[in-house]
Amino acid sequence: MKKQIRVLVVDDSLLFRGMLKKGLARNSDIDVVGEASDPYEARDKILSLEPDVMTLDIEMPHMDGVEFLKILLPQWEIPVIVSSSLENAENNARRAGAADFLLKPDRRRQTAIDEYMNEMARKIRKAYGERLVNDAQMTVADNQVIALGASTGGTEATKKIIRELPPDTPGMVVVQHMPPNFTQMYAEGMNRDCRMTVIEATNGAVIKRGQVLIAPGGDKHMEVKKSGHHYCVYLRDGEKVSGHSPSVDVLFYSMSRILPGKTSMGILLTGMGGDGAKGLLAMRQSGSHTIGQDEKTSVVYGMPKEAFDIGAVTRQVPLGSIAGMITQYFKKMR
């Protein structure tokens, strides 16, 4: 049986959502799996329903559709068809990353509504087809992930490494022990200085080449999971592990389960205590390449020492050598 295209409809008008859902239901290959009245509800529905395509209005409460696109697309790879009654909205929507645009119909004319529904169904099929092609063309580098953990002294150490990495570096996931509300500013500061895109992670965000996801400070752990053709990060509640939440160990353990083998790398930097050491060992035992910062360049030689002592580290090197090692390692695998 041919797979139905799963569609999420996002519009603040209950009447329009109902009309669009009813119109699309005439197509046997399209299934409207959910609807949302604003971007915040849409975000939750994306995570729970995992739609293939989304339709999106521009004028909505709390946040307009263009701003939502700018936040959404760096996090989730989902084609979005913007539909609006504003004739001048198309350019802004496409600049924000919309896959397509369709002007809303005059609801007083049934022929206009029918034409709109046929065109929307066509655009949904086109967007979904392009998504399948993009998934099929994923390169090896898109399946490579670098996980990095750090604590005391790690904010500057992590920044030094990422600042030296080229923009096509495999996606990175980072747990840096920081208080709540600081990680967003930290990510924004690095994003201004680095060639890779650096953002604070959100639940379900896709790990992409050229992008760094920083775990939010607070009480949620960050794990890597597989979702379809992609690797994503998931934030979950939980007791502290190795004295921390988020915990480097939790991140590294998830990497060892989901990305065994040479396509992944684990890096443990300066920090007090032992968070990350056992997780890094699990990564090395599953075949990952692992790096520990050496004592001389560490502000606190606690976490990397613990990892080195239990045999979790493939290579122990000075901080200044790590970016070059990352680049050379993944260059050999292309």
C-alpha positions as CSV (number, residue, x, y, z in Angstrom):
1,M,0.0,0.0,0.0
2,K,1.3,3.4,-1.0
3,K,2.3,5.6,2.0
4,Q,0.0,8.5,2.8
5,I,1.7,11.9,3.1
6,R,1.2,13.1,6.7
7,V,0.2,16.7,6.9
8,L,0.0,19.1,9.8
9,V,-2.3,22.2,9.2
10,V,-1.4,25.3,11.2
11,D,-3.8,28.3,11.0
12,D,-5.5,30.4,13.7
13,S,-8.8,30.2,11.9
14,L,-10.9,27.2,13.0
15,L,-13.1,27.6,9.9
16,F,-10.1,27.6,7.5
17,R,-8.5,24.6,9.2
18,G,-11.7,22.7,8.9
19,M,-12.1,23.7,5.2
20,L,-8.5,22.7,4.4
21,K,-8.8,19.4,6.2
22,K,-12.0,18.5,4.5
23,G,-10.7,19.5,1.1
24,L,-7.4,17.5,1.4
25,A,-9.4,14.5,2.6
26,R,-10.5,14.0,-1.0
27,N,-7.0,12.9,-1.8
28,S,-6.3,9.3,-0.9
29,D,-2.6,9.8,-0.7
30,I,-2.8,12.7,1.8
31,D,-3.7,12.3,5.5
32,V,-4.1,15.4,7.7
33,V,-2.8,14.0,10.9
34,G,-3.3,17.1,13.0
35,E,-3.9,20.8,13.3
36,A,-2.7,23.7,15.4
37,S,-3.9,27.2,16.0
38,D,-0.5,28.9,16.7
39,P,3.2,28.2,16.5
40,Y,3.5,26.9,20.1
41,E,0.8,24.3,19.6
42,A,2.4,23.5,16.2
43,R,5.8,22.9,17.8
44,D,4.3,20.3,20.2
45,K,2.3,18.6,17.3
46,I,5.5,18.3,15.2
47,L,7.2,16.4,18.0
48,S,4.3,14.1,18.7
49,L,3.0,13.5,15.2
50,E,6.2,13.8,13.0
51,P,4.4,15.1,9.9
52,D,5.9,14.9,6.4
53,V,4.7,18.3,5.3
54,M,3.2,21.3,7.1
55,T,0.9,24.1,5.9
56,L,1.4,27.4,7.7
57,D,-0.5,30.7,8.0
58,I,1.3,34.0,8.3
59,E,-1.0,36.0,10.6
60,M,-1.3,34.2,13.9
61,P,-1.3,35.0,17.6
62,H,1.8,34.9,19.8
63,M,4.2,34.6,16.8
64,D,3.7,35.2,13.0
65,G,4.4,32.4,10.5
66,V,7.6,34.0,9.1
67,E,9.2,34.2,12.5
68,F,8.2,30.7,13.3
69,L,9.8,29.5,10.1
70,K,13.1,31.2,11.1
71,I,13.0,29.3,14.4
72,L,11.6,26.0,13.1
73,L,13.7,25.2,10.0
74,P,17.2,25.2,11.7
75,Q,15.7,22.7,14.2
76,W,13.5,20.4,12.2
77,E,13.8,19.3,8.5
78,I,10.2,19.6,7.4
79,P,8.9,21.2,4.2
80,V,6.5,24.0,4.9
81,I,3.9,25.4,2.5
82,V,2.9,28.9,3.6
83,S,-0.7,29.9,2.7
84,S,-1.8,33.5,3.4
85,S,-4.3,36.1,2.3
86,L,-1.5,38.6,2.2
87,E,-0.4,39.0,-1.4
88,N,3.0,40.5,-0.5
89,A,3.9,37.7,2.0
90,E,5.4,35.3,-0.5
91,N,8.9,36.8,-0.7
92,N,9.3,36.9,3.1
93,A,8.1,33.4,3.4
94,R,10.5,32.0,0.8
95,R,13.4,33.9,2.3
96,A,12.6,32.4,5.7
97,G,12.8,28.9,4.1
98,A,9.3,28.0,3.0
99,A,9.2,25.2,0.4
100,D,6.2,26.8,-1.4
101,F,3.6,29.5,-1.2
102,L,-0.1,29.6,-2.0
103,L,-2.5,32.5,-1.8
104,K,-5.7,31.8,0.2
105,P,-8.9,31.6,-1.9
106,D,-12.0,33.8,-1.9
107,R,-14.2,31.6,0.3
108,R,-17.4,33.1,-1.3
109,R,-16.6,31.3,-4.5
110,Q,-16.7,27.5,-4.5
111,T,-14.7,27.3,-7.8
112,A,-11.9,29.3,-6.1
113,I,-11.9,27.0,-3.2
114,D,-11.8,23.9,-5.4
115,E,-8.9,25.3,-7.4
116,Y,-7.1,26.1,-4.2
117,M,-7.5,22.6,-2.8
118,N,-6.2,21.0,-6.0
119,E,-3.2,23.3,-6.1
120,M,-2.5,22.7,-2.4
121,A,-2.6,18.9,-2.9
122,R,-0.2,19.3,-5.8
123,K,2.2,21.4,-3.8
124,I,2.1,19.0,-0.8
125,R,3.0,16.1,-3.2
126,K,5.8,18.2,-4.7
127,A,7.3,19.2,-1.3
128,Y,7.1,15.6,0.0
129,G,8.8,14.3,-3.2
130,E,11.6,16.8,-2.8
131,R,12.0,15.8,0.8
132,L,12.4,12.1,-0.2
133,V,15.0,13.0,-2.8
134,N,17.0,15.1,-0.2
135,D,16.8,12.2,2.3
136,A,18.0,9.7,-0.4
137,Q,21.0,12.0,-1.2
138,M,22.2,12.3,2.3
139,T,26.0,11.9,2.4
140,V,28.1,10.0,4.8
141,A,29.0,13.2,6.6
142,D,25.3,13.8,7.5
143,N,25.4,10.5,9.4
144,Q,28.5,11.6,11.4
145,V,28.0,13.2,14.8
146,I,30.5,14.7,17.3
147,A,29.6,14.7,21.0
148,L,31.5,17.0,23.3
149,G,31.4,17.4,27.1
150,A,32.9,20.0,29.4
151,S,32.6,21.7,32.8
152,T,34.9,24.1,34.7
153,G,37.0,26.0,32.2
154,G,35.1,24.4,29.3
155,T,33.2,27.5,28.0
156,E,36.4,29.0,26.6
157,A,37.9,25.6,25.6
158,T,34.8,24.6,23.7
159,K,34.6,28.0,22.0
160,K,38.3,27.7,20.9
161,I,37.6,24.4,19.3
162,I,34.5,25.4,17.5
163,R,35.9,28.7,16.3
164,E,38.6,26.8,14.4
165,L,36.3,24.3,12.7
166,P,35.2,24.7,9.1
167,P,31.5,25.2,8.2
168,D,31.1,21.7,6.7
169,T,32.1,19.9,10.0
170,P,29.7,17.1,11.0
171,G,27.0,18.1,13.4
172,M,28.1,18.6,17.0
173,V,26.1,18.1,20.2
174,V,27.5,19.7,23.4
175,V,26.9,19.4,27.1
176,Q,28.6,22.2,29.0
177,H,27.8,22.4,32.7
178,M,26.2,25.9,33.0
179,P,23.3,27.4,35.0
180,P,19.8,27.8,33.4
181,N,19.4,30.8,31.1
182,F,23.1,31.1,30.4
183,T,23.4,28.5,27.6
184,Q,21.3,30.5,25.1
185,M,23.5,33.6,25.5
186,Y,26.5,31.4,25.3
187,A,25.3,29.8,22.0
188,E,24.4,33.2,20.6
189,G,27.9,34.6,21.4
190,M,29.6,31.6,19.7
191,N,27.3,31.8,16.7
192,R,28.6,35.3,16.1
193,D,32.2,34.2,16.2
194,C,32.2,30.8,14.5
195,R,31.8,29.5,11.0
196,M,29.5,26.7,12.2
197,T,26.0,27.6,13.2
198,V,25.7,27.4,17.0
199,I,22.3,27.3,18.7
200,E,20.7,26.2,22.0
201,A,19.1,22.8,21.4
202,T,15.4,22.3,21.5
203,N,13.5,19.0,21.8
204,G,13.6,17.0,18.6
205,A,16.1,19.2,16.8
206,V,17.8,17.5,13.8
207,I,21.6,17.2,14.0
208,K,23.0,18.8,10.8
209,R,26.4,19.1,9.3
210,G,27.8,22.6,10.0
211,Q,25.6,23.0,13.1
212,V,26.4,22.9,16.9
213,L,23.5,22.1,19.4
214,I,24.2,23.2,23.0
215,A,22.2,21.4,25.7
216,P,20.1,23.9,27.6
217,G,21.3,24.5,31.2
218,G,18.8,23.4,33.8
219,D,17.3,20.0,34.8
220,K,16.9,18.2,31.5
221,H,19.3,15.6,30.0
222,M,20.1,15.6,26.3
223,E,20.2,12.4,24.3
224,V,20.8,11.5,20.7
225,K,18.2,9.4,19.0
226,K,17.4,8.2,15.4
227,S,14.3,9.6,13.8
228,G,13.7,8.4,10.2
229,H,16.8,9.2,8.2
230,H,18.1,11.7,10.7
231,Y,19.7,11.9,14.1
232,C,18.0,14.2,16.6
233,V,18.4,15.4,20.1
234,Y,15.8,14.8,22.7
235,L,15.5,16.6,26.1
236,R,14.1,14.6,29.0
237,D,13.5,15.1,32.7
238,G,15.5,12.9,35.0
239,E,17.5,12.7,38.2
240,K,21.1,14.0,38.1
241,V,23.6,11.6,36.7
242,S,27.3,11.8,37.8
243,G,26.2,14.9,39.8
244,H,24.8,16.8,36.9
245,S,21.7,17.5,34.7
246,P,22.3,17.8,31.8
247,S,25.0,15.1,32.2
248,V,27.8,14.4,29.7
249,D,27.5,10.7,30.6
250,V,23.9,10.6,29.5
251,L,24.8,12.2,26.2
252,F,27.8,9.9,25.6
253,Y,25.9,6.7,26.6
254,S,23.1,7.6,24.0
255,M,25.8,8.1,21.4
256,S,27.3,4.6,22.1
257,R,23.9,3.0,21.6
258,I,22.7,5.0,18.5
259,L,26.0,5.7,16.7
260,P,28.4,2.8,17.2
261,G,31.5,2.7,15.1
262,K,33.8,5.2,13.4
263,T,31.1,7.6,12.3
264,S,31.0,9.2,15.7
265,M,33.5,11.0,17.9
266,G,33.5,11.8,21.7
267,I,35.5,14.6,23.2
268,L,35.9,15.3,26.9
269,L,37.4,18.6,28.0
270,T,38.4,20.3,31.2
271,G,36.1,19.9,34.3
272,M,35.8,19.0,37.9
273,G,34.6,15.5,38.9
274,G,34.1,12.5,36.6
275,D,31.0,13.3,34.5
276,G,31.5,11.9,31.0
277,A,34.3,9.4,31.7
278,K,32.1,6.2,31.8
279,G,30.0,7.4,28.9
280,L,33.2,8.1,26.8
281,L,34.4,4.6,27.7
282,A,31.1,3.2,26.3
283,M,31.6,5.2,23.1
284,R,35.1,3.9,22.7
285,Q,34.0,0.3,23.4
286,S,31.3,0.7,20.7
287,G,34.0,1.8,18.1
288,S,33.9,5.6,18.3
289,H,37.1,7.7,18.2
290,T,37.5,9.4,21.6
291,I,39.6,12.4,22.6
292,G,40.6,13.7,26.0
293,Q,42.1,17.1,26.8
294,D,45.5,16.8,28.4
295,E,46.5,18.0,31.9
296,K,48.7,20.9,30.9
297,T,45.9,22.7,28.9
298,S,43.0,21.8,31.3
299,V,41.8,24.4,33.8
300,V,40.7,21.4,36.0
301,Y,42.2,18.0,35.0
302,G,39.3,16.1,36.6
303,M,36.9,14.8,33.9
304,P,39.5,14.1,31.2
305,K,41.8,12.4,33.8
306,E,39.1,10.1,35.0
307,A,38.4,9.1,31.4
308,F,42.1,8.6,30.7
309,D,42.6,6.5,33.8
310,I,39.8,4.0,32.9
311,G,40.9,3.6,29.3
312,A,38.1,5.7,27.7
313,V,40.5,7.9,25.7
314,T,41.8,6.9,22.2
315,R,44.0,10.1,22.1
316,Q,44.9,12.6,24.8
317,V,46.0,15.8,23.3
318,P,46.5,19.6,24.1
319,L,43.4,21.8,23.6
320,G,45.0,23.5,20.6
321,S,45.3,20.3,18.6
322,I,41.7,19.1,19.0
323,A,40.1,21.1,16.2
324,G,42.7,19.9,13.7
325,M,42.3,16.3,14.8
326,I,38.5,16.6,14.2
327,T,39.0,18.0,10.7
328,Q,41.6,15.4,9.7
329,Y,39.7,12.5,11.1
330,F,36.5,13.1,9.2
331,K,38.3,14.2,6.1
332,K,39.7,10.7,5.8
333,M,36.2,9.3,6.0
334,R,34.8,11.2,3.0
